[in-house]
Amino acid sequence: MRAIAIAGFVAIATVLFADPAGGPDWANPPLAVAASRVELTVGRELTLVSDRSMLQYVERDDAGHSSRLIVHYPLYVEKGLRDWRDAATAADIKLQVGEQTLRPVDGDLVSPEFLSEFPIPEDAGVAVLSFEIPRSLAKLRFEVVISHVQPNFHYRGALLAAYTPWLPKMIKTQKVYGFANEDFSVAFRPLSGIKFRKFTAHPKVVADTPAEFSVVPEHRKTIAVEILPEDAPPAQPAESSAKAKT
């Protein structure tokens, strides 16, 4: 079964966190992403994703969850997918915290429109995979690394590699916890023989070259590159700008 990750924490990518006092709280989680470095290595059919993020407690309420912390990670999945286990297997997804490597323990299907202000892939739905982190490894501020593979997908005839950051509470807590824009980055780099160009518009571009496209990510705003045919001529700036407005 094909699984297309939103690569959002995390994308990630982008990551969503459960409310320790109850069920999942997507909009107002108890953790914020204090820093995030996402690297996507783009191939012709697959993209490798590595999302290294520092998580920060915004509030503390361990009632009922004294021994574990639930971390939710959203994935684009093939339309019609009925079981989150298929997504986890296809993506070969894992989360590393400290010396421990964790696999998803649960999952669910959700509305794609919830995840992004930008258009989602035409051939995708969305699943959310859940990880359990031992409380002993979840300090006031701690690092996690999520890695997986994702197929490239389609939008209006273009073949894309994409990432949708999920950075809950980043804006509201940035001043309080000293978060800085330079602590966040998403970078696409091609494998040998692969050509790509910027597809989505993004105001905070750090690098836009044949060897790297990188930006400072914004919450829920998809970042994508279009994978070009092997015989495609070099992209022109005006052409790239026009495509970014679609």
N, C-alpha and C positions, 0 to 999 in steps of 0.2 A: 504494500500500500504506500503511495507517495505521501510524503509529509513535507510541507513547505514552511519553514520556521519564520516567524515574524522576527526572528532574531533579536527581539527586543527584550530588554531586561524589565534582548532582550530582551533581543535584541536584544535590544538588544537590540539589545539586542538590543529590551529591552528585559523586568521581573515584577510580579505582583505579590503582595504579602497578605497573609491571613490575619484577621483581627484575633489576638490571643484570647480575648474574652468570649469569642463566639465563632460564627462561620466566616467565610471569606468576605473581606471588605476591600473591593477593588478600588474604590474612589478615594478612600481615606485610610491607607494602611499605617501601621505603627512604625514602619521603617522608611527611611529615605535613602536614595542612592547618593553617597557622598562623592564618589568618583567612579568613572567608567571608561575603560579602554576596550573598544570592540574592533576586532580585525576580521575581515571577510576575504578569503582567498578564493577567487572566482575561476572556475573551470568552465568547459563548454556545456556540461550537463549538470554539474554539482558545484555547490559553494561550501567551503569549510568555514565555520564560524567559531570564534573564540571570544568570549565576553568575560572580561576580568573587572569586577566591580567591588567597591568598598561600600558596605551598608552601615547606616547610622540609625540608632534608635531615636525616634522623635518622641515617643511616649513609652512608658513601661507599665504593663499590666500582665503579669504572668499567671493570673488566676486560671486554673484549669489546664494550663499548658506549661507546667514547671519543668518538664524534661525535654521538650521539643519545640521547634519553631517551624511553621509551615511556610514554604516559599513556593509561589505559583509562577509558572513560566508559560507565556502564550506562544502558540505555534500556528502558522498557516498550515492547513491540511487539505487534502483532496476533497472536493465537494462530495457529499454523500457518505463520508466516513462516519461510522457508527461506534467505534471503539477507540478510546484514547491509547490503548496498548499498541495498536498498529502504528500510530504516530510516533510513539516512543521508540519502537523497534526500528522503524525506517530511518529515523533521525540519529539513532545510536547516541542519544543524548545522555549526558552525565553532568553532575555538579560536584565540584571539589571544594572542600572547606578544610583547612588544616591538612592533615595527612589522610583524611577520609574521602573516598569517592562514592557518591551516592547516585542512585537511580530513582526515577519517579515511582511513587507509591500509589498515586491516584491521578485522576484526570476528569475532564468534562468537556463538552462542546458548548460554545458560546456564540453570540451574535457577532459576525465580523465587523459590523458598523461600530461596535463599542471601542474597538482598538485603535482606530486611526482616523485622523481628520482628512487624510489623503486617500485616493482610491485604492481599494484592495485588489489583489490579483483576481482576474476573471475566473480562474480555474481553481479557486481555493475557498475553504471554510476556515474555521478557527477552533482549535482545541487549547485547553490550558492544562499543563502537567504540573503535578504537585510533588515537592520534595520535603522530607522531614529532616531537619538539622538538629542534632543533639544540643540542648541548651548550653552544655559545657563548652561548646565551640562557638556559640553566638554571643560575642562580647558586646560592649557598648558600641564599638565600631569594629567590624570584621570584614574580611575579604572572602569572596566566593568567585569561582571560575566555572562558567557553563560553556561546554563545547558540544558541537553536533555538526552534522552535515545536513544540507537542504538542497532539494532540486531547484533549478532555476524555473521560473514560471512566466506567465504571459499577461500582458495588458495591452489591448488595442493592437495586437499583432506584433508587439515588441517582446523579445526574450530578455528577461530581467533577472538580476540578482538584487535583493532588497533587504532592508533592515528597518524595523519600526521601533524606535526607542520608547520604553515605558519608564518614565522617571518620576514616580509619584512623590509629591510634596517637595520636589527639588526647588521650585521657585519660592514657595512660602518659607522654607527653612534655610535658604541659601545664606542669608545674612547671619542668622542665629548660629549656624554651625561652621561658618567660614568656607562654604563651598565656592569654587571659582570656575568660570567657564573653561579655563585651560585644563581643568581636571577631567573633562569629558571629551571624548573623540570617537568617531566612527570612521574607519579607513577600509576602502576596497583596494585590493591589489590583485592583478591578473596572474594566472599561471603562464608559463612560457607558451607563446603562440596565440594567446587570447587578446582580443581587442575589445575595449569598452569605452563608453562615454557617459557623461552625466545625463540622467533621465528626468529626475524630479528637481524642481526649483528648490533652492535652499540658500538663505541669506548669509550663512556663516561658513563659507567654503574656505578651508585651509590650504588644500592642494587640489589641482585639477589638471593632471598630466596623463599621458598614456600609461604610466607606471603606477599611479596612485590617484584615487579620488577620496578626499577626507574632509570631514565637516565637524563642527561643534554641534552635537545633536540637540533637538528640541522635543519635548514631551509629545508623543503621539503623531509626530510628523515624519512620514515615511521617507527614507533615503534610498534611492535606487540608481543603478547603472544599467544601461542597455548593452547587452552582449552582441557584438557585431559579427557578421560573416567573416570568414578568414580572408576573403579577397576584398573586403570593404576598404575604400580609400580613407585617408586620415580625416577625422571629423573637423568641420569648420566651426568657429565660434558661433556664428549666426545660426547655423543649423542646430547646434546643441542647445542654444537659447530657445529656439522655437519649439524644440521637442520638450524642453523643461516646462513649458506653459500648458502642455496637454493635460 
